[in-house]
């Protein structure tokens, strides 16, 4: 089974970026199904058994409602960008407890001209953020070891927001202050968009995920969820 996407996928995303309106999308809904949703579902199904090699606690669901493929519709209520549709494909593999609490997950981002894989937590709530900072403070050596693997360090970088000053309860000269200042705990690795067209794309992505298992393990331990 082909688990990658096609040039038609990128073509559709480029056209959507140029015609980001409801009338155009309605006219090309079948194209979306054929070149985005169906190959995305095939990709998710191909990832599922491979993901279990990392952990059995993350979900790969090829379903229209509550599945791993994120909605194409944008929530523009609080954004200056009022275009109705996302021009990228977002696929998330959430922790089984992710619906009830903030828990780390795996992510794949595909758009015309860019692709990346990501892991971790985006905008954790105050309780989760406090727990992660406490874990980093208490288990500093384990945290450093988790993010110091040769391939991980070479391929991944941390992204997201950080506070400008030391968080409450931590000294500004704390040896882990750069990590404690983070508001997001996301690690991202850019990948060549052409890889999305390969039949073994699912295997490629999971190989990237495997490099992050020490980090994901630490985040899960910090939040007291199984890994």
mmCIF file of the C-alpha atoms, coordinates in Angstrom:
data_MODEL
# 
_entry.id   MODEL 
# 
loop_
_atom_site.group_PDB 
_atom_site.id 
_atom_site.type_symbol 
_atom_site.label_atom_id 
_atom_site.label_alt_id 
_atom_site.label_comp_id 
_atom_site.label_asym_id 
_atom_site.label_entity_id 
_atom_site.label_seq_id 
_atom_site.pdbx_PDB_ins_code 
_atom_site.Cartn_x 
_atom_site.Cartn_y 
_atom_site.Cartn_z 
_atom_site.occupancy 
_atom_site.B_iso_or_equiv 
_atom_site.pdbx_formal_charge 
_atom_site.auth_seq_id 
_atom_site.auth_comp_id 
_atom_site.auth_asym_id 
_atom_site.auth_atom_id 
_atom_site.pdbx_PDB_model_num 
ATOM 1   C CA . UNK A 1 1   ? 0.000   0.000  0.000  1.00 0.00 ? 1   UNK A CA 1 
ATOM 2   C CA . UNK A 1 2   ? 1.267   3.474  -0.807 1.00 0.00 ? 2   UNK A CA 1 
ATOM 3   C CA . UNK A 1 3   ? 1.518   5.444  2.413  1.00 0.00 ? 3   UNK A CA 1 
ATOM 4   C CA . UNK A 1 4   ? 2.910   8.663  0.975  1.00 0.00 ? 4   UNK A CA 1 
ATOM 5   C CA . UNK A 1 5   ? 1.123   11.501 -0.729 1.00 0.00 ? 5   UNK A CA 1 
ATOM 6   C CA . UNK A 1 6   ? 1.468   12.662 -4.345 1.00 0.00 ? 6   UNK A CA 1 
ATOM 7   C CA . UNK A 1 7   ? 2.336   15.693 -6.424 1.00 0.00 ? 7   UNK A CA 1 
ATOM 8   C CA . UNK A 1 8   ? -1.425  16.204 -6.709 1.00 0.00 ? 8   UNK A CA 1 
ATOM 9   C CA . UNK A 1 9   ? -1.496  16.729 -2.942 1.00 0.00 ? 9   UNK A CA 1 
ATOM 10  C CA . UNK A 1 10  ? 0.976   19.596 -3.144 1.00 0.00 ? 10  UNK A CA 1 
ATOM 11  C CA . UNK A 1 11  ? -0.820  21.005 -6.184 1.00 0.00 ? 11  UNK A CA 1 
ATOM 12  C CA . UNK A 1 12  ? -4.103  21.047 -4.273 1.00 0.00 ? 12  UNK A CA 1 
ATOM 13  C CA . UNK A 1 13  ? -2.513  22.801 -1.284 1.00 0.00 ? 13  UNK A CA 1 
ATOM 14  C CA . UNK A 1 14  ? -0.960  25.454 -3.548 1.00 0.00 ? 14  UNK A CA 1 
ATOM 15  C CA . UNK A 1 15  ? -4.290  26.061 -5.272 1.00 0.00 ? 15  UNK A CA 1 
ATOM 16  C CA . UNK A 1 16  ? -6.067  26.267 -1.933 1.00 0.00 ? 16  UNK A CA 1 
ATOM 17  C CA . UNK A 1 17  ? -3.577  28.899 -0.767 1.00 0.00 ? 17  UNK A CA 1 
ATOM 18  C CA . UNK A 1 18  ? -4.389  30.946 -3.877 1.00 0.00 ? 18  UNK A CA 1 
ATOM 19  C CA . UNK A 1 19  ? -8.154  30.394 -3.633 1.00 0.00 ? 19  UNK A CA 1 
ATOM 20  C CA . UNK A 1 20  ? -8.817  30.236 0.083  1.00 0.00 ? 20  UNK A CA 1 
ATOM 21  C CA . UNK A 1 21  ? -12.573 30.724 0.020  1.00 0.00 ? 21  UNK A CA 1 
ATOM 22  C CA . UNK A 1 22  ? -15.632 28.573 0.587  1.00 0.00 ? 22  UNK A CA 1 
ATOM 23  C CA . UNK A 1 23  ? -16.880 28.624 -3.006 1.00 0.00 ? 23  UNK A CA 1 
ATOM 24  C CA . UNK A 1 24  ? -13.607 27.287 -4.401 1.00 0.00 ? 24  UNK A CA 1 
ATOM 25  C CA . UNK A 1 25  ? -13.333 24.622 -1.728 1.00 0.00 ? 25  UNK A CA 1 
ATOM 26  C CA . UNK A 1 26  ? -16.910 23.468 -2.327 1.00 0.00 ? 26  UNK A CA 1 
ATOM 27  C CA . UNK A 1 27  ? -16.125 23.056 -6.028 1.00 0.00 ? 27  UNK A CA 1 
ATOM 28  C CA . UNK A 1 28  ? -12.993 21.036 -5.213 1.00 0.00 ? 28  UNK A CA 1 
ATOM 29  C CA . UNK A 1 29  ? -14.243 19.015 -2.241 1.00 0.00 ? 29  UNK A CA 1 
ATOM 30  C CA . UNK A 1 30  ? -13.825 15.768 -4.178 1.00 0.00 ? 30  UNK A CA 1 
ATOM 31  C CA . UNK A 1 31  ? -10.217 16.701 -4.910 1.00 0.00 ? 31  UNK A CA 1 
ATOM 32  C CA . UNK A 1 32  ? -9.642  17.222 -1.189 1.00 0.00 ? 32  UNK A CA 1 
ATOM 33  C CA . UNK A 1 33  ? -11.036 13.770 -0.481 1.00 0.00 ? 33  UNK A CA 1 
ATOM 34  C CA . UNK A 1 34  ? -8.955  12.123 -3.221 1.00 0.00 ? 34  UNK A CA 1 
ATOM 35  C CA . UNK A 1 35  ? -5.556  13.763 -2.768 1.00 0.00 ? 35  UNK A CA 1 
ATOM 36  C CA . UNK A 1 36  ? -5.573  14.834 0.892  1.00 0.00 ? 36  UNK A CA 1 
ATOM 37  C CA . UNK A 1 37  ? -7.931  12.891 3.128  1.00 0.00 ? 37  UNK A CA 1 
ATOM 38  C CA . UNK A 1 38  ? -7.618  9.423  1.569  1.00 0.00 ? 38  UNK A CA 1 
ATOM 39  C CA . UNK A 1 39  ? -3.798  9.388  1.404  1.00 0.00 ? 39  UNK A CA 1 
ATOM 40  C CA . UNK A 1 40  ? -3.699  10.905 4.905  1.00 0.00 ? 40  UNK A CA 1 
ATOM 41  C CA . UNK A 1 41  ? -5.840  8.059  6.187  1.00 0.00 ? 41  UNK A CA 1 
ATOM 42  C CA . UNK A 1 42  ? -3.595  5.528  4.430  1.00 0.00 ? 42  UNK A CA 1 
ATOM 43  C CA . UNK A 1 43  ? -0.565  7.185  6.016  1.00 0.00 ? 43  UNK A CA 1 
ATOM 44  C CA . UNK A 1 44  ? -2.158  7.112  9.485  1.00 0.00 ? 44  UNK A CA 1 
ATOM 45  C CA . UNK A 1 45  ? -3.014  3.432  9.106  1.00 0.00 ? 45  UNK A CA 1 
ATOM 46  C CA . UNK A 1 46  ? 0.573   2.717  8.063  1.00 0.00 ? 46  UNK A CA 1 
ATOM 47  C CA . UNK A 1 47  ? 1.945   4.620  11.062 1.00 0.00 ? 47  UNK A CA 1 
ATOM 48  C CA . UNK A 1 48  ? -0.328  2.834  13.576 1.00 0.00 ? 48  UNK A CA 1 
ATOM 49  C CA . UNK A 1 49  ? 1.542   -0.483 13.955 1.00 0.00 ? 49  UNK A CA 1 
ATOM 50  C CA . UNK A 1 50  ? 4.930   1.231  13.787 1.00 0.00 ? 50  UNK A CA 1 
ATOM 51  C CA . UNK A 1 51  ? 3.921   3.711  16.504 1.00 0.00 ? 51  UNK A CA 1 
ATOM 52  C CA . UNK A 1 52  ? 3.199   0.815  18.857 1.00 0.00 ? 52  UNK A CA 1 
ATOM 53  C CA . UNK A 1 53  ? 6.881   -0.086 18.621 1.00 0.00 ? 53  UNK A CA 1 
ATOM 54  C CA . UNK A 1 54  ? 7.528   3.188  20.469 1.00 0.00 ? 54  UNK A CA 1 
ATOM 55  C CA . UNK A 1 55  ? 4.582   3.114  22.863 1.00 0.00 ? 55  UNK A CA 1 
ATOM 56  C CA . UNK A 1 56  ? 1.118   1.592  23.023 1.00 0.00 ? 56  UNK A CA 1 
ATOM 57  C CA . UNK A 1 57  ? -0.271  4.745  24.628 1.00 0.00 ? 57  UNK A CA 1 
ATOM 58  C CA . UNK A 1 58  ? -0.496  6.922  21.506 1.00 0.00 ? 58  UNK A CA 1 
ATOM 59  C CA . UNK A 1 59  ? -3.398  6.823  19.071 1.00 0.00 ? 59  UNK A CA 1 
ATOM 60  C CA . UNK A 1 60  ? -3.335  6.663  15.277 1.00 0.00 ? 60  UNK A CA 1 
ATOM 61  C CA . UNK A 1 61  ? -6.939  6.990  14.119 1.00 0.00 ? 61  UNK A CA 1 
ATOM 62  C CA . UNK A 1 62  ? -7.972  7.204  10.466 1.00 0.00 ? 62  UNK A CA 1 
ATOM 63  C CA . UNK A 1 63  ? -11.438 8.635  11.072 1.00 0.00 ? 63  UNK A CA 1 
ATOM 64  C CA . UNK A 1 64  ? -13.226 11.820 10.049 1.00 0.00 ? 64  UNK A CA 1 
ATOM 65  C CA . UNK A 1 65  ? -14.382 12.652 13.580 1.00 0.00 ? 65  UNK A CA 1 
ATOM 66  C CA . UNK A 1 66  ? -11.923 12.647 16.457 1.00 0.00 ? 66  UNK A CA 1 
ATOM 67  C CA . UNK A 1 67  ? -9.180  11.135 14.337 1.00 0.00 ? 67  UNK A CA 1 
ATOM 68  C CA . UNK A 1 68  ? -5.524  11.919 13.812 1.00 0.00 ? 68  UNK A CA 1 
ATOM 69  C CA . UNK A 1 69  ? -6.072  14.074 10.710 1.00 0.00 ? 69  UNK A CA 1 
ATOM 70  C CA . UNK A 1 70  ? -6.698  17.613 11.903 1.00 0.00 ? 70  UNK A CA 1 
ATOM 71  C CA . UNK A 1 71  ? -9.593  19.626 10.510 1.00 0.00 ? 71  UNK A CA 1 
ATOM 72  C CA . UNK A 1 72  ? -9.012  21.612 7.327  1.00 0.00 ? 72  UNK A CA 1 
ATOM 73  C CA . UNK A 1 73  ? -11.277 24.374 8.628  1.00 0.00 ? 73  UNK A CA 1 
ATOM 74  C CA . UNK A 1 74  ? -9.500  27.157 10.490 1.00 0.00 ? 74  UNK A CA 1 
ATOM 75  C CA . UNK A 1 75  ? -10.738 28.618 13.764 1.00 0.00 ? 75  UNK A CA 1 
ATOM 76  C CA . UNK A 1 76  ? -10.369 32.276 12.860 1.00 0.00 ? 76  UNK A CA 1 
ATOM 77  C CA . UNK A 1 77  ? -12.354 33.741 15.768 1.00 0.00 ? 77  UNK A CA 1 
ATOM 78  C CA . UNK A 1 78  ? -9.285  35.128 17.508 1.00 0.00 ? 78  UNK A CA 1 
ATOM 79  C CA . UNK A 1 79  ? -7.032  35.555 14.488 1.00 0.00 ? 79  UNK A CA 1 
ATOM 80  C CA . UNK A 1 80  ? -6.420  38.451 12.132 1.00 0.00 ? 80  UNK A CA 1 
ATOM 81  C CA . UNK A 1 81  ? -6.251  35.879 9.343  1.00 0.00 ? 81  UNK A CA 1 
ATOM 82  C CA . UNK A 1 82  ? -9.891  35.241 8.457  1.00 0.00 ? 82  UNK A CA 1 
ATOM 83  C CA . UNK A 1 83  ? -9.311  32.772 5.623  1.00 0.00 ? 83  UNK A CA 1 
ATOM 84  C CA . UNK A 1 84  ? -11.528 29.734 6.217  1.00 0.00 ? 84  UNK A CA 1 
ATOM 85  C CA . UNK A 1 85  ? -9.111  26.882 5.464  1.00 0.00 ? 85  UNK A CA 1 
ATOM 86  C CA . UNK A 1 86  ? -5.695  25.667 6.531  1.00 0.00 ? 86  UNK A CA 1 
ATOM 87  C CA . UNK A 1 87  ? -3.263  25.330 3.645  1.00 0.00 ? 87  UNK A CA 1 
ATOM 88  C CA . UNK A 1 88  ? -1.304  22.550 5.314  1.00 0.00 ? 88  UNK A CA 1 
ATOM 89  C CA . UNK A 1 89  ? -2.021  18.993 6.366  1.00 0.00 ? 89  UNK A CA 1 
ATOM 90  C CA . UNK A 1 90  ? -1.709  18.454 10.107 1.00 0.00 ? 90  UNK A CA 1 
ATOM 91  C CA . UNK A 1 91  ? -1.673  14.942 11.537 1.00 0.00 ? 91  UNK A CA 1 
ATOM 92  C CA . UNK A 1 92  ? -1.470  14.362 15.281 1.00 0.00 ? 92  UNK A CA 1 
ATOM 93  C CA . UNK A 1 93  ? -0.899  11.161 17.206 1.00 0.00 ? 93  UNK A CA 1 
ATOM 94  C CA . UNK A 1 94  ? -2.240  12.020 20.625 1.00 0.00 ? 94  UNK A CA 1 
ATOM 95  C CA . UNK A 1 95  ? -1.623  10.315 23.932 1.00 0.00 ? 95  UNK A CA 1 
ATOM 96  C CA . UNK A 1 96  ? -4.579  8.180  24.973 1.00 0.00 ? 96  UNK A CA 1 
ATOM 97  C CA . UNK A 1 97  ? -5.121  10.531 27.928 1.00 0.00 ? 97  UNK A CA 1 
ATOM 98  C CA . UNK A 1 98  ? -4.782  13.627 25.780 1.00 0.00 ? 98  UNK A CA 1 
ATOM 99  C CA . UNK A 1 99  ? -8.515  14.315 25.674 1.00 0.00 ? 99  UNK A CA 1 
ATOM 100 C CA . UNK A 1 100 ? -8.707  14.677 29.447 1.00 0.00 ? 100 UNK A CA 1 
ATOM 101 C CA . UNK A 1 101 ? -5.415  16.341 30.331 1.00 0.00 ? 101 UNK A CA 1 
ATOM 102 C CA . UNK A 1 102 ? -2.513  18.057 28.634 1.00 0.00 ? 102 UNK A CA 1 
ATOM 103 C CA . UNK A 1 103 ? -0.285  15.220 27.443 1.00 0.00 ? 103 UNK A CA 1 
ATOM 104 C CA . UNK A 1 104 ? 2.558   15.058 24.920 1.00 0.00 ? 104 UNK A CA 1 
ATOM 105 C CA . UNK A 1 105 ? 1.982   13.834 21.381 1.00 0.00 ? 105 UNK A CA 1 
ATOM 106 C CA . UNK A 1 106 ? 3.551   13.300 17.975 1.00 0.00 ? 106 UNK A CA 1 
ATOM 107 C CA . UNK A 1 107 ? 2.798   15.522 14.981 1.00 0.00 ? 107 UNK A CA 1 
ATOM 108 C CA . UNK A 1 108 ? 3.392   15.656 11.210 1.00 0.00 ? 108 UNK A CA 1 
ATOM 109 C CA . UNK A 1 109 ? 3.063   18.880 9.188  1.00 0.00 ? 109 UNK A CA 1 
ATOM 110 C CA . UNK A 1 110 ? 2.870   18.889 5.386  1.00 0.00 ? 110 UNK A CA 1 
ATOM 111 C CA . UNK A 1 111 ? 2.455   21.852 3.063  1.00 0.00 ? 111 UNK A CA 1 
ATOM 112 C CA . UNK A 1 112 ? 3.689   22.891 -0.347 1.00 0.00 ? 112 UNK A CA 1 
ATOM 113 C CA . UNK A 1 113 ? 7.362   23.675 0.140  1.00 0.00 ? 113 UNK A CA 1 
ATOM 114 C CA . UNK A 1 114 ? 7.701   22.622 3.781  1.00 0.00 ? 114 UNK A CA 1 
ATOM 115 C CA . UNK A 1 115 ? 7.316   19.572 5.975  1.00 0.00 ? 115 UNK A CA 1 
ATOM 116 C CA . UNK A 1 116 ? 8.341   18.752 9.525  1.00 0.00 ? 116 UNK A CA 1 
ATOM 117 C CA . UNK A 1 117 ? 7.739   16.353 12.368 1.00 0.00 ? 117 UNK A CA 1 
ATOM 118 C CA . UNK A 1 118 ? 7.150   17.550 15.902 1.00 0.00 ? 118 UNK A CA 1 
ATOM 119 C CA . UNK A 1 119 ? 6.795   16.069 19.368 1.00 0.00 ? 119 UNK A CA 1 
ATOM 120 C CA . UNK A 1 120 ? 5.871   17.329 22.809 1.00 0.00 ? 120 UNK A CA 1 
ATOM 121 C CA . UNK A 1 121 ? 3.330   19.769 24.227 1.00 0.00 ? 121 UNK A CA 1 
ATOM 122 C CA . UNK A 1 122 ? 2.060   23.009 22.759 1.00 0.00 ? 122 UNK A CA 1 
ATOM 123 C CA . UNK A 1 123 ? 0.664   25.590 25.221 1.00 0.00 ? 123 UNK A CA 1 
ATOM 124 C CA . UNK A 1 124 ? 0.301   23.319 28.280 1.00 0.00 ? 124 UNK A CA 1 
ATOM 125 C CA . UNK A 1 125 ? -2.049  24.689 30.921 1.00 0.00 ? 125 UNK A CA 1 
ATOM 126 C CA . UNK A 1 126 ? -0.732  26.164 34.168 1.00 0.00 ? 126 UNK A CA 1 
ATOM 127 C CA . UNK A 1 127 ? -0.871  22.886 36.088 1.00 0.00 ? 127 UNK A CA 1 
ATOM 128 C CA . UNK A 1 128 ? 0.950   20.921 33.382 1.00 0.00 ? 128 UNK A CA 1 
ATOM 129 C CA . UNK A 1 129 ? 3.533   23.682 32.928 1.00 0.00 ? 129 UNK A CA 1 
ATOM 130 C CA . UNK A 1 130 ? 4.218   23.710 36.665 1.00 0.00 ? 130 UNK A CA 1 
ATOM 131 C CA . UNK A 1 131 ? 4.646   19.922 36.683 1.00 0.00 ? 131 UNK A CA 1 
ATOM 132 C CA . UNK A 1 132 ? 7.096   19.957 33.777 1.00 0.00 ? 132 UNK A CA 1 
ATOM 133 C CA . UNK A 1 133 ? 9.193   22.727 35.297 1.00 0.00 ? 133 UNK A CA 1 
ATOM 134 C CA . UNK A 1 134 ? 9.283   20.902 38.619 1.00 0.00 ? 134 UNK A CA 1 
ATOM 135 C CA . UNK A 1 135 ? 10.393  17.727 36.849 1.00 0.00 ? 135 UNK A CA 1 
ATOM 136 C CA . UNK A 1 136 ? 13.169  19.549 34.978 1.00 0.00 ? 136 UNK A CA 1 
ATOM 137 C CA . UNK A 1 137 ? 14.323  21.121 38.253 1.00 0.00 ? 137 UNK A CA 1 
ATOM 138 C CA . UNK A 1 138 ? 14.292  17.817 40.147 1.00 0.00 ? 138 UNK A CA 1 
ATOM 139 C CA . UNK A 1 139 ? 15.609  15.549 37.397 1.00 0.00 ? 139 UNK A CA 1 
ATOM 140 C CA . UNK A 1 140 ? 17.932  17.928 35.567 1.00 0.00 ? 140 UNK A CA 1 
ATOM 141 C CA . UNK A 1 141 ? 20.460  15.262 34.598 1.00 0.00 ? 141 UNK A CA 1 
ATOM 142 C CA . UNK A 1 142 ? 17.783  13.008 33.097 1.00 0.00 ? 142 UNK A CA 1 
ATOM 143 C CA . UNK A 1 143 ? 16.324  15.929 31.133 1.00 0.00 ? 143 UNK A CA 1 
ATOM 144 C CA . UNK A 1 144 ? 19.709  16.912 29.709 1.00 0.00 ? 144 UNK A CA 1 
ATOM 145 C CA . UNK A 1 145 ? 20.445  13.308 28.789 1.00 0.00 ? 145 UNK A CA 1 
ATOM 146 C CA . UNK A 1 146 ? 17.054  13.020 27.053 1.00 0.00 ? 146 UNK A CA 1 
ATOM 147 C CA . UNK A 1 147 ? 17.797  15.914 24.710 1.00 0.00 ? 147 UNK A CA 1 
ATOM 148 C CA . UNK A 1 148 ? 21.496  15.235 24.139 1.00 0.00 ? 148 UNK A CA 1 
ATOM 149 C CA . UNK A 1 149 ? 21.427  12.273 21.768 1.00 0.00 ? 149 UNK A CA 1 
ATOM 150 C CA . UNK A 1 150 ? 23.641  12.847 18.726 1.00 0.00 ? 150 UNK A CA 1 
ATOM 151 C CA . UNK A 1 151 ? 20.931  12.413 16.088 1.00 0.00 ? 151 UNK A CA 1 
ATOM 152 C CA . UNK A 1 152 ? 18.283  14.184 18.154 1.00 0.00 ? 152 UNK A CA 1 
ATOM 153 C CA . UNK A 1 153 ? 20.553  17.184 18.726 1.00 0.00 ? 153 UNK A CA 1 
ATOM 154 C CA . UNK A 1 154 ? 21.481  17.326 15.056 1.00 0.00 ? 154 UNK A CA 1 
ATOM 155 C CA . UNK A 1 155 ? 17.974  16.976 13.604 1.00 0.00 ? 155 UNK A CA 1 
ATOM 156 C CA . UNK A 1 156 ? 15.638  18.523 16.175 1.00 0.00 ? 156 UNK A CA 1 
ATOM 157 C CA . UNK A 1 157 ? 15.360  21.981 17.675 1.00 0.00 ? 157 UNK A CA 1 
ATOM 158 C CA . UNK A 1 158 ? 13.031  23.362 20.333 1.00 0.00 ? 158 UNK A CA 1 
ATOM 159 C CA . UNK A 1 159 ? 10.309  25.756 19.223 1.00 0.00 ? 159 UNK A CA 1 
ATOM 160 C CA . UNK A 1 160 ? 7.571   27.778 20.858 1.00 0.00 ? 160 UNK A CA 1 
ATOM 161 C CA . UNK A 1 161 ? 7.278   30.587 23.371 1.00 0.00 ? 161 UNK A CA 1 
ATOM 162 C CA . UNK A 1 162 ? 9.219   31.338 26.533 1.00 0.00 ? 162 UNK A CA 1 
ATOM 163 C CA . UNK A 1 163 ? 8.883   33.815 29.368 1.00 0.00 ? 163 UNK A CA 1 
ATOM 164 C CA . UNK A 1 164 ? 11.398  36.667 29.451 1.00 0.00 ? 164 UNK A CA 1 
ATOM 165 C CA . UNK A 1 165 ? 12.271  36.377 33.133 1.00 0.00 ? 165 UNK A CA 1 
ATOM 166 C CA . UNK A 1 166 ? 12.748  33.467 35.510 1.00 0.00 ? 166 UNK A CA 1 
ATOM 167 C CA . UNK A 1 167 ? 9.464   31.726 36.381 1.00 0.00 ? 167 UNK A CA 1 
ATOM 168 C CA . UNK A 1 168 ? 8.195   32.212 39.918 1.00 0.00 ? 168 UNK A CA 1 
ATOM 169 C CA . UNK A 1 169 ? 10.124  30.051 42.364 1.00 0.00 ? 169 UNK A CA 1 
ATOM 170 C CA . UNK A 1 170 ? 13.264  29.713 40.233 1.00 0.00 ? 170 UNK A CA 1 
ATOM 171 C CA . UNK A 1 171 ? 16.444  31.759 40.415 1.00 0.00 ? 171 UNK A CA 1 
ATOM 172 C CA . UNK A 1 172 ? 17.438  33.655 37.300 1.00 0.00 ? 172 UNK A CA 1 
ATOM 173 C CA . UNK A 1 173 ? 20.846  31.935 37.434 1.00 0.00 ? 173 UNK A CA 1 
ATOM 174 C CA . UNK A 1 174 ? 19.372  28.439 37.758 1.00 0.00 ? 174 UNK A CA 1 
ATOM 175 C CA . UNK A 1 175 ? 21.517  26.070 35.647 1.00 0.00 ? 175 UNK A CA 1 
ATOM 176 C CA . UNK A 1 176 ? 18.372  24.906 33.816 1.00 0.00 ? 176 UNK A CA 1 
ATOM 177 C CA . UNK A 1 177 ? 16.870  28.372 33.393 1.00 0.00 ? 177 UNK A CA 1 
ATOM 178 C CA . UNK A 1 178 ? 16.757  28.210 29.577 1.00 0.00 ? 178 UNK A CA 1 
ATOM 179 C CA . UNK A 1 179 ? 14.537  25.132 29.817 1.00 0.00 ? 179 UNK A CA 1 
ATOM 180 C CA . UNK A 1 180 ? 12.505  26.393 32.781 1.00 0.00 ? 180 UNK A CA 1 
ATOM 181 C CA . UNK A 1 181 ? 11.583  29.548 30.866 1.00 0.00 ? 181 UNK A CA 1 
ATOM 182 C CA . UNK A 1 182 ? 9.823   27.560 28.164 1.00 0.00 ? 182 UNK A CA 1 
ATOM 183 C CA . UNK A 1 183 ? 6.057   27.868 27.845 1.00 0.00 ? 183 UNK A CA 1 
ATOM 184 C CA . UNK A 1 184 ? 5.983   25.244 25.095 1.00 0.00 ? 184 UNK A CA 1 
ATOM 185 C CA . UNK A 1 185 ? 7.886   21.978 25.049 1.00 0.00 ? 185 UNK A CA 1 
ATOM 186 C CA . UNK A 1 186 ? 7.962   21.218 21.350 1.00 0.00 ? 186 UNK A CA 1 
ATOM 187 C CA . UNK A 1 187 ? 10.853  19.700 19.411 1.00 0.00 ? 187 UNK A CA 1 
ATOM 188 C CA . UNK A 1 188 ? 10.733  19.992 15.615 1.00 0.00 ? 188 UNK A CA 1 
ATOM 189 C CA . UNK A 1 189 ? 12.721  18.402 12.800 1.00 0.00 ? 189 UNK A CA 1 
ATOM 190 C CA . UNK A 1 190 ? 12.441  19.751 9.270  1.00 0.00 ? 190 UNK A CA 1 
ATOM 191 C CA . UNK A 1 191 ? 12.160  17.092 6.566  1.00 0.00 ? 191 UNK A CA 1 
ATOM 192 C CA . UNK A 1 192 ? 12.381  17.365 2.799  1.00 0.00 ? 192 UNK A CA 1 
ATOM 193 C CA . UNK A 1 193 ? 8.857   17.701 1.347  1.00 0.00 ? 193 UNK A CA 1 
ATOM 194 C CA . UNK A 1 194 ? 9.803   15.149 -1.317 1.00 0.00 ? 194 UNK A CA 1 
ATOM 195 C CA . UNK A 1 195 ? 9.917   12.490 1.403  1.00 0.00 ? 195 UNK A CA 1 
ATOM 196 C CA . UNK A 1 196 ? 6.142   12.796 1.683  1.00 0.00 ? 196 UNK A CA 1 
ATOM 197 C CA . UNK A 1 197 ? 5.916   11.288 -1.799 1.00 0.00 ? 197 UNK A CA 1 
ATOM 198 C CA . UNK A 1 198 ? 7.840   8.144  -0.877 1.00 0.00 ? 198 UNK A CA 1 
ATOM 199 C CA . UNK A 1 199 ? 6.088   4.833  -0.289 1.00 0.00 ? 199 UNK A CA 1 
ATOM 200 C CA . UNK A 1 200 ? 7.954   4.385  2.992  1.00 0.00 ? 200 UNK A CA 1 
ATOM 201 C CA . UNK A 1 201 ? 7.027   7.833  4.335  1.00 0.00 ? 201 UNK A CA 1 
ATOM 202 C CA . UNK A 1 202 ? 5.346   6.299  7.400  1.00 0.00 ? 202 UNK A CA 1 
ATOM 203 C CA . UNK A 1 203 ? 8.517   4.418  8.256  1.00 0.00 ? 203 UNK A CA 1 
ATOM 204 C CA . UNK A 1 204 ? 10.621  7.553  7.771  1.00 0.00 ? 204 UNK A CA 1 
ATOM 205 C CA . UNK A 1 205 ? 8.387   9.558  10.114 1.00 0.00 ? 205 UNK A CA 1 
ATOM 206 C CA . UNK A 1 206 ? 8.371   6.908  12.826 1.00 0.00 ? 206 UNK A CA 1 
ATOM 207 C CA . UNK A 1 207 ? 12.173  6.703  12.630 1.00 0.00 ? 207 UNK A CA 1 
ATOM 208 C CA . UNK A 1 208 ? 12.209  10.418 13.487 1.00 0.00 ? 208 UNK A CA 1 
ATOM 209 C CA . UNK A 1 209 ? 9.736   9.811  16.309 1.00 0.00 ? 209 UNK A CA 1 
ATOM 210 C CA . UNK A 1 210 ? 12.002  7.097  17.734 1.00 0.00 ? 210 UNK A CA 1 
ATOM 211 C CA . UNK A 1 211 ? 14.786  9.647  18.184 1.00 0.00 ? 211 UNK A CA 1 
ATOM 212 C CA . UNK A 1 212 ? 12.528  11.565 20.569 1.00 0.00 ? 212 UNK A CA 1 
ATOM 213 C CA . UNK A 1 213 ? 11.586  8.702  22.888 1.00 0.00 ? 213 UNK A CA 1 
ATOM 214 C CA . UNK A 1 214 ? 13.869  9.904  25.729 1.00 0.00 ? 214 UNK A CA 1 
ATOM 215 C CA . UNK A 1 215 ? 12.287  13.382 25.609 1.00 0.00 ? 215 UNK A CA 1 
ATOM 216 C CA . UNK A 1 216 ? 8.760   12.025 25.314 1.00 0.00 ? 216 UNK A CA 1 
ATOM 217 C CA . UNK A 1 217 ? 9.441   9.669  28.199 1.00 0.00 ? 217 UNK A CA 1 
ATOM 218 C CA . UNK A 1 218 ? 10.539  12.553 30.417 1.00 0.00 ? 218 UNK A CA 1 
ATOM 219 C CA . UNK A 1 219 ? 7.484   14.626 29.501 1.00 0.00 ? 219 UNK A CA 1 
ATOM 220 C CA . UNK A 1 220 ? 5.184   11.705 30.266 1.00 0.00 ? 220 UNK A CA 1 
ATOM 221 C CA . UNK A 1 221 ? 6.876   11.115 33.605 1.00 0.00 ? 221 UNK A CA 1 
ATOM 222 C CA . UNK A 1 222 ? 6.567   14.790 34.447 1.00 0.00 ? 222 UNK A CA 1 
ATOM 223 C CA . UNK A 1 223 ? 2.819   14.638 33.827 1.00 0.00 ? 223 UNK A CA 1 
ATOM 224 C CA . UNK A 1 224 ? 2.373   11.204 35.421 1.00 0.00 ? 224 UNK A CA 1 
ATOM 225 C CA . UNK A 1 225 ? 0.993   9.560  32.298 1.00 0.00 ? 225 UNK A CA 1 
ATOM 226 C CA . UNK A 1 226 ? 2.226   6.196  31.006 1.00 0.00 ? 226 UNK A CA 1 
ATOM 227 C CA . UNK A 1 227 ? 4.863   5.928  28.304 1.00 0.00 ? 227 UNK A CA 1 
# 
